[in-house]
Every structure is written in C-alpha cells, then in structure tokens.
C-alpha cells in the first residue's frame, strides 16, 4: 500500500513539473492532489512549492551592450598620405610583422640607434643648440673627479700594467677628455690605460675623435694593427658599436 502511494505521488509530481501549464494550473494540481485522499495530505506541502514562481522560473537573460563609438580602427590599406614619420612606420611594421607588441628595450634601441632615424645617430644633440646638457658639459670638474675615482680603483687593483677603461655612451667625449687631462701627470696610471668608447653614432664618434685630439699612427709594419692615439695622454683609443665588441682578458674600469 505504501509503495502504491509513493508511485502515485511521484507520477503526479512529474506531471506537474514537466507539463507546460500556467501558474493557475499548478494551483489546481495542488488542490486536487491534496483533496484526493486523506492519506496524501503529506504531499501537499511538497507540491505547494510549485506555486512560488520565483523559485522555479528562471530569470530573464541579461543583455550586455558595449559602446564602441569611441574606438577607431584605421584601415590596413589606405591610399591617403600618412603623417607618420619614417621611424613610426618602421616601428608599426615591426609590430605587424611580429603579430604583437615589442619590448621596451627593443623600442628604445630603435628610437635611439636606428641607422636612419635614431635620435643619436645623425646629429649632435648636446649643448645649447641640442636637446639637453649633461654634467661633463657644465664643468670640467666632473670628468676630473671621475678620473680620481678611476685612479683609486686602479691602485686597489694592485696597479696593473694594462687596464681597459670603457665609457658607455660617451657623448661628445668631454668626460673622457677631462679625465685624461686631469690624470696626465700620473704617468703610471695613464700609461696602463687602453680607452674603449662604446658608441654607435658615426656623428658622435667624429666629435669624440676631435675632443680627445686623436691621431692615427703611421705604421709601416703590415702585421701590426694601425692604432689611434689620444695626444692628451698618449693613450690608445678604440671605438665599438656594442659592449660585446670590447676585447676581454685584462682588468676593466667602466
């Protein structure tokens, strides 16, 4: 008898749940089931839950709208003249070729040292006629103090006979010229120096050559590499586009 009652309640419950009816039909279904038999009054509370539309009626879908009026996507191919500079076009071409962004290091390298449009490549950017002024251009004391610091480090090293003195981004060569001029009286120190200027700009290399008062040695021996000498202290000077090109194998000051 109990099994028969459970089967009737389950069948009646499924019929009320899965039949597409209005809410009034669920109320009729509930009342009919509660009045059918006194033994089925225990099911009335269970069926009454169907009368609550907030519990069984799914909420309406929420519509999301995106305002795209402020976005501008220029066409990939346009016959109109562009106001972009050659460097901007070059950077856009790199990004498009990569299919994504470039690093800050790559961006700065292109902006500063691009062979055609780099900031430092084709002009003198220092001084009153340039874009900014550096400390060596303000006073010669800056380069002289750096020279004192370098000589102190050389003494702490044990006064080696050969030391690479490297300057990264030497500008016009003003700092190195002041350093060598101030240290020229300390022969043991200056005679141990081989100066390496890490500079990729041909224009600035010429300015550095002039400020260091360099000359090219006349060497008749074909087996010996021709050297450039700074007449400020008779030191050999070499130029390199990158730091990796500086020869290794001896003590270094930079």
C-alpha positions as a Markdown table, in Angstrom:
| # | Residue | x | y | z |
|---|---|---|---|---|
| 1 | Unk | 0.0 | 0.0 | 0.0 |
| 2 | Unk | 2.8 | 2.4 | 0.9 |
| 3 | Unk | 4.7 | 1.7 | -2.4 |
| 4 | Unk | 1.5 | 2.4 | -4.3 |
| 5 | Unk | 1.1 | 5.8 | -2.6 |
| 6 | Unk | 4.7 | 6.7 | -3.3 |
| 7 | Unk | 4.3 | 5.8 | -7.0 |
| 8 | Unk | 1.2 | 8.0 | -7.3 |
| 9 | Unk | 2.9 | 10.9 | -5.6 |
| 10 | Unk | 6.0 | 10.6 | -7.9 |
| 11 | Unk | 3.9 | 10.3 | -11.0 |
| 12 | Unk | 1.7 | 13.3 | -10.0 |
| 13 | Unk | 4.8 | 15.4 | -9.2 |
| 14 | Unk | 6.4 | 14.7 | -12.5 |
| 15 | Unk | 3.2 | 15.6 | -14.3 |
| 16 | Unk | 3.1 | 18.9 | -12.5 |
| 17 | Unk | 6.7 | 19.8 | -13.1 |
| 18 | Unk | 7.2 | 18.9 | -16.8 |
| 19 | Unk | 3.8 | 19.8 | -18.2 |
| 20 | Unk | 3.8 | 23.3 | -19.8 |
| 21 | Unk | 0.9 | 24.9 | -17.9 |
| 22 | Unk | 0.2 | 28.4 | -16.4 |
| 23 | Unk | 0.6 | 29.1 | -12.7 |
| 24 | Unk | -3.1 | 28.6 | -12.1 |
| 25 | Unk | -2.9 | 25.1 | -13.4 |
| 26 | Unk | -0.3 | 24.3 | -10.7 |
| 27 | Unk | -2.6 | 25.6 | -8.1 |
| 28 | Unk | -5.4 | 23.3 | -9.4 |
| 29 | Unk | -2.9 | 20.4 | -9.4 |
| 30 | Unk | -2.0 | 21.1 | -5.9 |
| 31 | Unk | -5.6 | 21.3 | -4.6 |
| 32 | Unk | -6.7 | 18.2 | -6.4 |
| 33 | Unk | -3.8 | 16.2 | -5.0 |
| 34 | Unk | -4.5 | 17.3 | -1.5 |
| 35 | Unk | -8.2 | 16.5 | -1.6 |
| 36 | Unk | -7.9 | 13.2 | -3.4 |
| 37 | Unk | -7.2 | 11.2 | -0.2 |
| 38 | Unk | -6.6 | 12.0 | 3.4 |
| 39 | Unk | -3.6 | 9.7 | 3.3 |
| 40 | Unk | -1.9 | 12.0 | 0.7 |
| 41 | Unk | -2.0 | 15.2 | 2.8 |
| 42 | Unk | 1.7 | 14.8 | 3.4 |
| 43 | Unk | 2.4 | 15.6 | -0.2 |
| 44 | Unk | 0.6 | 19.0 | -0.2 |
| 45 | Unk | 3.5 | 20.9 | 1.3 |
| 46 | Unk | 5.8 | 19.4 | -1.4 |
| 47 | Unk | 3.5 | 20.4 | -4.3 |
| 48 | Unk | 2.8 | 23.9 | -2.8 |
| 49 | Unk | 6.4 | 24.9 | -3.7 |
| 50 | Unk | 5.3 | 24.9 | -7.3 |
| 51 | Unk | 3.1 | 27.9 | -6.6 |
| 52 | Unk | 6.2 | 30.1 | -5.9 |
| 53 | Unk | 7.2 | 31.4 | -9.4 |
| 54 | Unk | 10.4 | 33.0 | -8.1 |
| 55 | Unk | 11.9 | 29.6 | -7.2 |
| 56 | Unk | 11.2 | 27.7 | -10.4 |
| 57 | Unk | 11.0 | 30.4 | -13.1 |
| 58 | Unk | 14.5 | 31.2 | -14.5 |
| 59 | Unk | 15.4 | 34.9 | -14.5 |
| 60 | Unk | 15.4 | 36.6 | -17.9 |
| 61 | Unk | 18.7 | 36.8 | -19.6 |
| 62 | Unk | 20.8 | 40.0 | -19.1 |
| 63 | Unk | 21.7 | 41.8 | -22.2 |
| 64 | Unk | 25.3 | 43.3 | -22.3 |
| 65 | Unk | 26.0 | 46.2 | -24.6 |
| 66 | Unk | 29.4 | 47.6 | -25.4 |
| 67 | Unk | 29.8 | 51.2 | -26.5 |
| 68 | Unk | 32.2 | 51.2 | -29.5 |
| 69 | Unk | 31.7 | 54.7 | -30.6 |
| 70 | Unk | 35.0 | 55.9 | -29.2 |
| 71 | Unk | 37.1 | 53.2 | -30.9 |
| 72 | Unk | 38.8 | 53.9 | -34.2 |
| 73 | Unk | 40.2 | 51.1 | -36.3 |
| 74 | Unk | 42.0 | 52.6 | -39.3 |
| 75 | Unk | 42.0 | 50.6 | -42.5 |
| 76 | Unk | 45.1 | 48.4 | -43.1 |
| 77 | Unk | 45.5 | 49.7 | -46.6 |
| 78 | Unk | 44.9 | 53.3 | -47.4 |
| 79 | Unk | 45.8 | 55.4 | -50.4 |
| 80 | Unk | 45.7 | 58.6 | -48.3 |
| 81 | Unk | 49.1 | 60.2 | -47.3 |
| 82 | Unk | 50.1 | 59.4 | -43.8 |
| 83 | Unk | 51.5 | 61.9 | -41.3 |
| 84 | Unk | 53.7 | 59.2 | -39.6 |
| 85 | Unk | 57.4 | 59.6 | -39.7 |
| 86 | Unk | 59.7 | 57.0 | -41.2 |
| 87 | Unk | 60.6 | 55.8 | -37.8 |
| 88 | Unk | 56.9 | 55.4 | -36.7 |
| 89 | Unk | 56.2 | 53.5 | -39.9 |
| 90 | Unk | 59.2 | 51.3 | -39.2 |
| 91 | Unk | 58.0 | 50.5 | -35.7 |
| 92 | Unk | 54.5 | 49.7 | -36.9 |
| 93 | Unk | 56.0 | 47.4 | -39.5 |
| 94 | Unk | 57.9 | 45.5 | -36.8 |
| 95 | Unk | 54.8 | 45.2 | -34.6 |
| 96 | Unk | 52.7 | 44.0 | -37.5 |
| 97 | Unk | 55.4 | 41.5 | -38.7 |
| 98 | Unk | 55.7 | 40.1 | -35.2 |
| 99 | Unk | 51.9 | 39.9 | -34.8 |
| 100 | Unk | 52.2 | 41.5 | -31.3 |
| 101 | Unk | 53.9 | 44.1 | -29.1 |
| 102 | Unk | 57.7 | 44.6 | -28.9 |
| 103 | Unk | 59.6 | 45.0 | -25.6 |
| 104 | Unk | 60.6 | 48.4 | -24.1 |
| 105 | Unk | 64.3 | 47.5 | -24.8 |
| 106 | Unk | 63.6 | 46.9 | -28.5 |
| 107 | Unk | 61.6 | 50.1 | -28.7 |
| 108 | Unk | 64.3 | 52.2 | -27.1 |
| 109 | Unk | 67.0 | 50.7 | -29.3 |
| 110 | Unk | 65.1 | 51.6 | -32.4 |
| 111 | Unk | 64.3 | 55.1 | -31.3 |
| 112 | Unk | 67.8 | 55.9 | -30.2 |
| 113 | Unk | 70.1 | 54.0 | -32.5 |
| 114 | Unk | 68.1 | 53.3 | -35.7 |
| 115 | Unk | 70.6 | 53.7 | -38.6 |
| 116 | Unk | 68.4 | 56.2 | -40.4 |
| 117 | Unk | 66.2 | 58.0 | -37.9 |
| 118 | Unk | 67.8 | 57.2 | -34.5 |
| 119 | Unk | 67.9 | 60.1 | -32.0 |
| 120 | Unk | 71.7 | 59.9 | -31.5 |
| 121 | Unk | 72.8 | 58.8 | -35.0 |
| 122 | Unk | 72.9 | 61.7 | -37.4 |
| 123 | Unk | 73.3 | 64.8 | -35.2 |
| 124 | Unk | 74.8 | 66.4 | -32.2 |
| 125 | Unk | 72.0 | 66.5 | -29.5 |
| 126 | Unk | 74.1 | 68.0 | -26.7 |
| 127 | Unk | 74.7 | 71.6 | -25.6 |
| 128 | Unk | 72.8 | 74.8 | -26.0 |
| 129 | Unk | 72.0 | 74.1 | -29.7 |
| 130 | Unk | 70.9 | 70.5 | -28.9 |
| 131 | Unk | 68.2 | 69.0 | -26.8 |
| 132 | Unk | 69.9 | 68.7 | -23.4 |
| 133 | Unk | 73.1 | 69.4 | -21.5 |
| 134 | Unk | 75.0 | 66.7 | -19.5 |
| 135 | Unk | 77.2 | 67.2 | -16.4 |
| 136 | Unk | 80.5 | 67.0 | -18.2 |
| 137 | Unk | 79.4 | 69.8 | -20.5 |
| 138 | Unk | 78.7 | 72.0 | -17.5 |
| 139 | Unk | 82.0 | 71.8 | -15.7 |
| 140 | Unk | 85.4 | 70.0 | -16.3 |
| 141 | Unk | 85.4 | 69.1 | -12.6 |
| 142 | Unk | 83.0 | 66.3 | -13.2 |
| 143 | Unk | 85.4 | 64.4 | -15.5 |
| 144 | Unk | 88.4 | 65.2 | -13.3 |
| 145 | Unk | 86.6 | 63.7 | -10.3 |
| 146 | Unk | 85.8 | 60.6 | -12.2 |
| 147 | Unk | 89.5 | 60.4 | -13.1 |
| 148 | Unk | 90.4 | 60.5 | -9.4 |
| 149 | Unk | 87.9 | 57.7 | -8.7 |
| 150 | Unk | 89.3 | 55.6 | -11.6 |
| 151 | Unk | 92.9 | 56.0 | -10.3 |
| 152 | Unk | 91.9 | 55.0 | -6.8 |
| 153 | Unk | 90.3 | 51.8 | -8.2 |
| 154 | Unk | 93.4 | 51.1 | -10.2 |
| 155 | Unk | 95.6 | 51.4 | -7.1 |
| 156 | Unk | 93.2 | 49.0 | -5.2 |
| 157 | Unk | 93.6 | 46.5 | -8.1 |
| 158 | Unk | 97.4 | 46.4 | -7.4 |
| 159 | Unk | 98.3 | 48.9 | -10.2 |
| 160 | Unk | 98.1 | 46.5 | -13.1 |
| 161 | Unk | 100.2 | 47.3 | -16.3 |
| 162 | Unk | 97.2 | 47.1 | -18.6 |
| 163 | Unk | 93.6 | 48.2 | -17.9 |
| 164 | Unk | 90.6 | 48.7 | -20.2 |
| 165 | Unk | 88.9 | 52.0 | -19.5 |
| 166 | Unk | 85.4 | 51.8 | -21.0 |
| 167 | Unk | 82.9 | 54.6 | -21.4 |
| 168 | Unk | 79.3 | 53.7 | -22.5 |
| 169 | Unk | 77.6 | 56.4 | -24.5 |
| 170 | Unk | 80.4 | 59.0 | -24.3 |
| 171 | Unk | 78.5 | 61.8 | -26.0 |
| 172 | Unk | 81.0 | 64.3 | -27.3 |
| 173 | Unk | 83.9 | 62.7 | -25.5 |
| 174 | Unk | 84.0 | 65.6 | -23.0 |
| 175 | Unk | 84.1 | 63.5 | -19.9 |
| 176 | Unk | 87.0 | 61.3 | -21.2 |
| 177 | Unk | 88.9 | 64.3 | -22.3 |
| 178 | Unk | 88.7 | 65.9 | -18.9 |
| 179 | Unk | 89.6 | 62.6 | -17.2 |
| 180 | Unk | 92.8 | 62.2 | -19.3 |
| 181 | Unk | 93.8 | 65.8 | -19.0 |
| 182 | Unk | 93.4 | 65.7 | -15.2 |
| 183 | Unk | 95.3 | 62.4 | -14.8 |
| 184 | Unk | 98.0 | 63.1 | -17.4 |
| 185 | Unk | 100.6 | 63.9 | -14.6 |
| 186 | Unk | 100.2 | 60.4 | -13.1 |
| 187 | Unk | 102.2 | 58.5 | -15.7 |
| 188 | Unk | 102.0 | 55.0 | -14.3 |
| 189 | Unk | 98.2 | 55.2 | -14.3 |
| 190 | Unk | 97.7 | 56.8 | -17.7 |
| 191 | Unk | 100.3 | 54.5 | -19.4 |
| 192 | Unk | 98.3 | 51.5 | -18.3 |
| 193 | Unk | 95.1 | 52.6 | -19.9 |
| 194 | Unk | 93.6 | 51.4 | -23.2 |
| 195 | Unk | 90.5 | 53.5 | -23.8 |
| 196 | Unk | 87.4 | 51.9 | -25.3 |
| 197 | Unk | 84.5 | 54.1 | -26.4 |
| 198 | Unk | 81.2 | 52.3 | -26.9 |
| 199 | Unk | 79.4 | 54.5 | -29.4 |
| 200 | Unk | 77.2 | 53.5 | -32.4 |
| 201 | Unk | 76.7 | 57.0 | -33.8 |
| 202 | Unk | 79.2 | 57.9 | -36.6 |
| 203 | Unk | 78.5 | 61.6 | -36.0 |
| 204 | Unk | 79.3 | 61.4 | -32.3 |
| 205 | Unk | 82.4 | 59.2 | -33.0 |
| 206 | Unk | 83.8 | 62.1 | -35.1 |
| 207 | Unk | 83.2 | 64.6 | -32.2 |
| 208 | Unk | 84.9 | 62.2 | -29.7 |
| 209 | Unk | 87.8 | 61.8 | -32.0 |
| 210 | Unk | 88.2 | 65.6 | -32.2 |
| 211 | Unk | 87.7 | 66.3 | -28.4 |
| 212 | Unk | 90.3 | 63.6 | -27.5 |
| 213 | Unk | 92.7 | 65.1 | -30.0 |
| 214 | Unk | 93.3 | 61.8 | -31.6 |
| 215 | Unk | 95.7 | 61.0 | -34.4 |
| 216 | Unk | 96.2 | 57.8 | -36.4 |
| 217 | Unk | 99.7 | 56.3 | -36.1 |
| 218 | Unk | 101.7 | 55.8 | -39.2 |
| 219 | Unk | 102.7 | 52.2 | -39.1 |
| 220 | Unk | 104.7 | 50.6 | -41.9 |
| 221 | Unk | 104.5 | 47.1 | -40.4 |
| 222 | Unk | 101.6 | 45.4 | -42.1 |
| 223 | Unk | 101.5 | 42.7 | -39.4 |
| 224 | Unk | 100.6 | 45.3 | -36.7 |
| 225 | Unk | 97.2 | 46.8 | -36.5 |
| 226 | Unk | 97.0 | 50.5 | -37.0 |
| 227 | Unk | 96.3 | 52.4 | -33.8 |
| 228 | Unk | 94.5 | 55.7 | -32.9 |
| 229 | Unk | 96.2 | 57.6 | -30.1 |
| 230 | Unk | 94.9 | 60.4 | -27.9 |
| 231 | Unk | 97.5 | 63.2 | -27.7 |
| 232 | Unk | 96.1 | 64.3 | -24.4 |
| 233 | Unk | 97.9 | 61.4 | -22.6 |
| 234 | Unk | 99.3 | 59.2 | -25.4 |
| 235 | Unk | 96.7 | 56.5 | -24.8 |
| 236 | Unk | 95.3 | 54.2 | -27.5 |
| 237 | Unk | 91.7 | 54.7 | -28.3 |
| 238 | Unk | 89.2 | 52.2 | -29.9 |
| 239 | Unk | 85.6 | 52.6 | -30.8 |
| 240 | Unk | 82.9 | 49.9 | -30.7 |
| 241 | Unk | 79.3 | 49.8 | -31.6 |
| 242 | Unk | 78.3 | 47.4 | -28.7 |
| 243 | Unk | 79.8 | 46.4 | -25.4 |
| 244 | Unk | 80.3 | 42.8 | -26.6 |
| 245 | Unk | 82.9 | 44.0 | -29.1 |
| 246 | Unk | 85.2 | 45.3 | -26.4 |
| 247 | Unk | 88.1 | 42.8 | -26.0 |
| 248 | Unk | 88.4 | 40.9 | -22.8 |
| 249 | Unk | 91.3 | 39.4 | -20.9 |
| 250 | Unk | 92.5 | 42.2 | -18.7 |
| 251 | Unk | 91.3 | 44.4 | -15.8 |
| 252 | Unk | 88.4 | 46.7 | -16.7 |
| 253 | Unk | 87.2 | 50.1 | -15.4 |
| 254 | Unk | 83.9 | 51.3 | -16.8 |
